[in-house]
Amino acid sequence: MKDVTDIFGSLVFDDRMMKACLSQSVYNSLRKTIDEGAPLDVNCANAVAEAMKNWAVENGATHFTHWFQPLTGITAEKHDSFITPSPDGRVMMEFSGKELIKGEPDASSFPSGGLRATFEARGYTAWDPTSYAFIKDNTLCIPTAFCSYTGEALDKKTPLLRSMEAINRSALRILRLFGNEEVKSVKTSVGPEQEYFLVDKEMYLKRKDLVFTGRTLFGASAPKGQEMEDHYFGSIKPRVAAFMQDLNEELWKHGILAKTEHNEVAPAQHEMAPIFSTTNIAADHNQLTMELMQKVADRHGLVCLLHEKPFAGVNGSGKHNNWSMATDNGINLLSPGETPYENAQFLLFLSAVIKAVDEYQDLLRISVASAGNDHRLGANEAPPAIVSIFVGDELEGIIESIESDNSYEGTKKKTMKLGAKVLPRFLRDTTDRNRTSPFAFTGNKFEFRMLGSSASISDANIYINSAVASVLGEFADILEKSTDFESDVHTLIRDTLIAHKRIIFNGNGYDEAWVKEAEARGLSNYRTTPDCIPHMLDQKNVDLLTREGIFSEKEIKSRVETTLENYSKTVLIEANTMVDMAQRDYLPAIEGYTSELLDTLIKKEKYQAFAQSGYEKSTISKLSALSDSIASSSDELSHAIVKTKGIASEEEKSYSVRDNVIPLMQSLRAFVDEAETICSSSYWPVPVYGDLLFSVR
């Protein structure tokens, strides 16, 4: 591997390159746009475009693209070459400020939730100067927002940027009340931990379900799964290590701060974690990370699975969204300091987050809703679908003392003594971690653990930012009228914590007792995507998102439509794949093995070689019954698919998928999986779990 400091950011037109390639006046103008949101001057845009093009061409680029994030959840790009004809018949390499600032993809071909009709094709992409351009596959990629001809957001970046502006406005109002006039901006930052599976490509291509849906729709458990807990943090296999090394190099070239890598709990499962970065940049980087994972895996004869639940019976994959707020001069607003009880500013921001999560717990659940994540949430491998906050022992003690108006004596850090003199002593943290909590405070940030592994992190951060911005705005409205600031801050913190303490839970989120307790507390528990998505249209949520300028009402409705549509389409593709595999792969295989057993039975009885033929008879009986069940179950599923597709309303269709299609899919799977445990492996048409989970060495 090359020296990391040499290759890091080598494919990024970052601040170093801007300083080197732009005049001082152009650089200063661009920095003002990036740092303060100042309008972009057209002459500045032309100069930046010329410098960006020259740098890209020097690094092998021949094309440019506006790289954007439509409502598909993945990225999109349309490539244009730099070439322009010259009078002498040759070509010149040109790129203008106009081409940098604006692109025009077809808006009707992307999900819009009714914002665009099929015949209304025009849409625009607009350069996001706060996220650096980069080179990928000899193409200059320019991060952009995507909107319709009439101005509605058709992407995930636009509302994310709006939410960041909202929280900046509200947080600055609070900081000014504390006498801080130096801070110019407050930004949220995120470090998304990414889990994934690696399987052998040759085996992957033999599984239609993996190819079409990203997960195994059938599969009996392997003799060994994750029971021994020997894969978690275990020694990394050579083939996986080679992939990780190659991946790190690609990520570092693209300026992505890949920091940590390790084996996860399930066999063939791994995790990569980056260092924090500003939220919109972190969102761009995570999208690029997922793409690079899949490309690098292919080079190594592997396939990277990003589905939330690619294998039944072992843990699925999530994405932990580590969220924090910081000022432009480096102050973390969620850092308690040495004496958090005396830190009124920290406690006010903490109270705002607690109130925001409690009041908008449904939006946080909505932000992670998908067909894939429905398999994972509440399955003792991820947090439950109930949103709660873990604050830890020390903060819980502080909150209790504030509520009762008693002084807080504090929790002293204890020195860890490990019983061997050779081992170093160190101070233990004042609180433990809680991996079952959906929204856990972990020292100077909150870890939102509900996201699915394939999801864009934009949705979750849009709603966290919006909810916290709204509450901070409410706090500012109250405190700006205060005549006794110190007393009123204390009262506001206490009243907020008392009113919203129901959302705080430090116990075991996997325990069934918590489900009952949460219900008694009045917390929501939306188990599936169709359960939660319609609540985005609840008046309080519409009021929040329109008041903070995140969405218009039309945009909110479009998000509801596209999410439900995506849910139904995803499950119906899975159902069609199951029918195809059952009828064309599994039934012929089972019938073939049954026929062989029948031939053996006939021969045995003809020649009376053995007194008993019990094995053949009982196995034939079982497989024949299973074949009949598989055939009738797949027919029933086919009828349910056709019936569900005919429903016009996306909401009603999603309910039919949940209540009719999915139960039939589960029944069909149970029959096929049982047959797998009986049928000879020489007849089974696809690689089984043992092959897929343990073949990569």
VENRANOR-V673377 format. One record per helix or strand of 2 or more residues. SS is the DSSP state (A for helix, B for strand). FROM is the first residue (numbers start at 1). TO is the last residue. Records with the same first field share a line. If there is no record, write none. Layout:
SS = FROM-TO + FROM-TO
This chain:
A = 4-7 + 15-21 + 24-36 + 42-58 + 97-101 + 107-109 + 157-177 + 201-204 + 208-213 + 238-253 + 279-299 + 340-342 + 344-359 + 361-367 + 371-374 + 392-404 + 458-479 + 485-503 + 512-521 + 529-537 + 539-547 + 553-607 + 614-645 + 650-678 + 689-694
B = 63-68 + 79-81 + 83-85 + 91-93 + 102-103 + 122-127 + 134-136 + 139-148 + 186-200 + 258-263 + 269-274 + 277-278 + 302-305 + 318-327 + 389-390 + 415-416 + 426-427 + 439-441 + 446-452
